[in-house]
């Protein structure tokens, strides 16, 4: 979070998380979810594509937010 006008909207992570905190929380959520799907044979190419598609949307949104922040916000 390099800009004063950008904040995290996920209430679990908090408004100004560190990269380490974001990584830890996302890992703590994703690993059990993936293991659960693997045990139930639910992890398919289709489900992986769906997750990757959703994550692509998240990355595109983050890129858009960053570009707007560069134009309109103050760097910390």
C-alpha positions as CSV (number, residue, x, y, z in Angstrom):
1,X,0.0,0.0,0.0
2,X,2.3,2.7,-1.3
3,X,-0.4,5.4,-1.7
4,X,-2.4,7.2,1.0
5,X,-5.7,6.8,-0.8
6,X,-5.5,3.0,-1.3
7,X,-6.7,0.6,1.4
8,X,-7.6,-3.1,1.6
9,X,-11.3,-3.9,1.7
10,X,-11.0,-7.4,3.1
11,X,-12.1,-7.1,6.8
12,X,-10.0,-10.1,7.8
13,X,-6.8,-8.6,6.5
14,X,-7.3,-5.0,7.7
15,X,-7.0,-1.7,5.8
16,X,-3.2,-1.5,5.7
17,X,-1.8,-5.0,5.7
18,X,1.8,-5.9,5.2
19,X,2.6,-8.3,2.3
20,X,3.7,-10.9,4.9
21,X,0.3,-10.7,6.6
22,X,-1.6,-11.0,3.3
23,X,0.5,-14.0,2.3
24,X,0.0,-15.7,5.6
25,X,-3.8,-15.2,5.7
26,X,-4.3,-16.2,2.0
27,X,-2.1,-19.3,2.5
28,X,-4.0,-20.3,5.7
29,X,-7.2,-20.1,3.7
30,X,-6.1,-21.7,0.4
31,X,-4.1,-24.7,1.6
32,X,-7.0,-26.3,3.6
33,X,-9.4,-25.5,0.7
34,X,-7.2,-27.2,-1.9
35,X,-6.5,-30.2,0.4
36,X,-10.2,-30.6,1.0
37,X,-10.9,-30.6,-2.8
38,X,-8.0,-33.0,-3.4
39,X,-9.3,-35.5,-0.8
40,X,-12.8,-35.4,-2.3
41,X,-11.5,-35.6,-5.9
42,X,-13.2,-32.2,-6.6
43,X,-10.1,-30.4,-7.9
44,X,-10.7,-30.5,-11.6
45,X,-9.3,-28.6,-14.6
46,X,-12.6,-26.7,-14.7
47,X,-12.4,-25.6,-11.0
48,X,-8.8,-24.6,-11.4
49,X,-9.7,-22.5,-14.5
50,X,-12.5,-20.9,-12.6
51,X,-10.2,-19.9,-9.7
52,X,-7.5,-18.7,-12.2
53,X,-10.2,-16.6,-14.0
54,X,-11.4,-15.1,-10.7
55,X,-7.8,-14.3,-9.7
56,X,-7.2,-12.7,-13.1
57,X,-10.1,-10.4,-12.5
58,X,-8.6,-9.5,-9.0
59,X,-5.2,-8.8,-10.5
60,X,-6.8,-6.6,-13.3
61,X,-8.7,-4.7,-10.7
62,X,-5.6,-4.2,-8.5
63,X,-3.7,-3.0,-11.6
64,X,-6.5,-0.5,-12.3
65,X,-6.5,0.8,-8.7
66,X,-2.7,1.2,-8.8
67,X,-2.8,3.2,-12.1
68,X,-5.5,5.5,-10.6
69,X,-3.5,5.9,-7.4
70,X,-0.4,6.9,-9.4
71,X,-2.4,9.7,-11.0
72,X,-4.5,11.0,-8.1
73,X,-2.9,10.0,-4.8
74,X,0.1,10.9,-2.7
75,X,2.8,8.3,-2.2
76,X,3.6,7.6,1.4
